[in-house]
């Protein structure tokens, strides 16, 4: 009997060449193993095979006995975990000699500033299961999770004071966590613990902040059930027709002005949204990604002084006394000369429309009293933070106001002193610090009272809690899951309580609100068939965003099969201009026929009729849609640019049959996923892969020149041949075949049948979706959308994004029960968004926080 001695790693690499069978061994640390081979082995190959078999049987219990708890520190140090994983699964392909992708991991070494980029890439590839490749031996689920957790923890530790590592916190990388682990059966050995979110403070969003400020100086109309689409108190302050988010002073009192739109816009007092956010695709409102810098604080302080003066004096704070009159003719002598664009070109009515608050009463009353000052302090504090000040806070700000008045006098001192409240932490951030609760056995503390009440309020609204919610908080009835369910269900059932946060989720999820911000090349835009005169295209894109908002609201009102309806509806909320944008781009032959028909009609018409037709310019490039239907309203900005303001009037129409299907075929979405010159099939495919299939795409390596060839006479599909190169196709096969079916539309959103005078190729394919029933070829975008709309996987991915939006973080494995319950609530209710929200907002992930001192790194 002979003796065999070798390591498990060597056994794993051994192959029975004579039998053409590759033997692989489950990965583990290198261990020397001695076994006496079976008697009767006729040769070394057979002896070795028998040794491998016995070793495998002996090692199997070790695998099943291993336990993994997501979020808990690993027992082994990073070096041993990483070295073992790389040795067993990576260095064969990424060794010193001829490494795949020219990336050698041999001797990579511990994480440091120089190699952090490589470790980031390794983390992404392993998390997405792109490495090891499909044809290689795969690590066990637990081993993969332990390795990626170890890399995240080490990158976070090493880069803590060097810019930090936050890739795993990025909402666009939430899908890096395997979908099947969240919604399927977990492998044996994974032990979940009750979930929670970390204690944190959330910076308020730009939309929420400017809506708070708007409440101080403008009185918005109350909800009108007969015109539910019109802007109402509690709705977000919309952007103007140029896409700017601004707070306007007193536009509801302007009754006359001199000059056109630009002059009017220059003359009107306004302040922009100061708090910044990245205008890009995907979810934005994550507390880990935003703060307030010193420049923003300085701007807020200056804006605060303007607002306080307006609260006290109204238009008198920004205009001369003679400009406030109900009879503009009476001040003709004051309005002479070229004053266009100057503040003195405006005339304000004498009607008081702004809220009259304790700030007004403080400034209007002679002298100064502590009673008036405290009333102004307490009012302004609650208006900005959404909660009343405690005694210490009230006393501190009263002292600041009193000292300012003593030094500067009442008018300037009160303004400066009260401005300090605008910079209070809770005026700019919403705390979830659970400093007073008692942790449970898992270190979790439940939100309660004002923290819980404001969390619920923030989940739906941008203005202060309504009286019922405020009373519940004050009376101690916001401390349990049942309390949250009561208030959430009540607010969801009340249409008069505006809930702009829900609409913001759908904007972030679908990314249909970006079209007006994409600067189009004028010549390329003209070739699409739409007009390029003035700012018409961009104005329409902002109009289109408001129209899509309204369509989303209509589907939410029905609250059945919400995602499916959004993907497949044939309804369109439209303006007159949409007849062009929902129209069909004519072929070269159709354009020639249209021109000939017009010439013939003019020749046959009487002179007066021919003159009228000459004045009415015909767009020969487009067969316009005929969008008609009942009148409907959309939420647009209050008059901000005079005659340049967007109009709320719309019609509810039916899209051209066979050409459109749901939001992904509306111009608002198509243009938002285009670029300056053409469609963006890669971005469109990326969206579908990420938002409907739950796949993830790693960042483009910095060594890749991500440019398509400049070939003006080639179709986009022809130019995209470069993405099929081996190095690119691994990622692009997840995007390109999903985006190319949308070539049935051009980059202005018009339907088309030809491109570069060739029949447009709209074929595509779903590849490796994770759901075999989804995979396969599709003829065009409509077939692709229809297939996805019926998919349970797409529903689950939708739930994942809703979780991220309302929890402000990426999901972890510990959140699997929350996600499964939320999806079950959505399905059992027939696709109700309200049911999904109630489930999410009463989940442990929403209700519980883990304080920082006990928080561990989670995936």
Buried (B, 14 or more C-beta within 10 A) or exposed (E): EEEBEBBBBBBBBBEBEEEEEEBBBBBBBEEEBEBEBBEEBEEEBBBBBBBBEBBBEEBEEEBEEBEBBBBBEBEEEBEEBBBBBBBBBBBBBBBEEEBBBEBBBEEBEEBEEEBBEBBBBBBBBBBBBBBBEEEEBBBBBBBBBBBBBBBBBBBBEBBEEEEEBBBBBBBBBBBBBBBEBBBEEBBEBBEBBBBBBBBBBBBBBBBBBBBBBBBBBBBBEEBEEEEBBBBBBBBBBBBBBBBBBBBBBBBBBBBBBBBBBEBBBBBBBBBEBBBBBEEEBBBBBBBBBBEBEEEBEEBBBEBBBBBBBBBBBBBBBBBEEEBBBEEBEEBEEBBEEEBBBBBBBBBBBEEEBBBEBBBBBBBEEEEBEEEBBBBBBBBBBBBBBBBBBEEEBBEBBBEBBBEBBEEBEBEBBBBBBBBBBBBBEBBBBBBBBBEEBEBEEBBBBBBBBBBBBBBBBBBBBBBBBBEBBBEBBBEEBBBBBEBBBBBBBBBBEEEEBBBBBBBBBBBBBBBBBBBBBBEBBEEBBBBBBBBBEEBEBBBBBBBBBBBBBBBBBBBBEEBEBBBBBBBBBEBBBBBEBBBBBBBBBBBEEBBEEBEEEBEEEBEEEEEEEBEEEEEEEEBBBBBEBEBEBEEBBBBBBBBBBBEBBBEBEBBBBBBBEEBBBBBBBBBBBBBBBBBEBBBBBBBBBBBBBBBBBBBBBBBEEEEEEEEBEEEEEBBBBBBBEEBEEEBBEBBBBBBBBBBBBBBBBBBBBBBBBBBEEEEBBBBBBBBBBBBEEBEEEBEBBBBBBBBBBBBEBBBBBBBBBBBBBBBBBBBBBBBBBBBBBBBBBBBEBEBBBBBBBBBBBBBBBBBBBBBEEEBEBBB
